[in-house]
Amino acid sequence: MLTFNIPIIVETKSSEENKLVKERKTLKCQLDTSIASESRWEDKFPNQANSETLFDYISRLQSSKQKQNIATIISQLKAIYCFIVFPENKDKTFLEFERLFCLNDKEYLDDLIKAINDAFSLVYPNEKKSD
């Protein structure tokens, strides 16, 4: 399996000020490029799996000329989610996985997009992203 780091945001409640504190961290995980990733795709996203394979989905996302926005990032995270083997084998639902990311911090988002593109390069090395 391939090692992969993805930036995440951990939120904790500050007891002193009674507000949320966001801390940026790195989730170290492995990417499973075996057929298990396709099975996870079919299990977790059956409506989309009925019309395309996981690799067809990635290919479509990577060849899209659409500008990066929240919708495309979420779509890319769906694909990444299917490859991730979480630390200590503690599986997460897609909703739990989504909660690891913050979409209102431009610098963080740029780093997240880079990590997503790096992951796609690892799992699908023959596919080139259109500029």
PyMOL commands that set and color helices and strands:
alter all, ss='L'
color gray80, all
select helices_A, chain A and resi 35-44+46-49+54-63+70-83+87-89+94-98+106-123
alter helices_A, ss='H'
color red, helices_A
select strands_A, chain A and resi 2-14+19-31+84-85
alter strands_A, ss='S'
color yellow, strands_A
deselect
rebuild
show_as cartoon
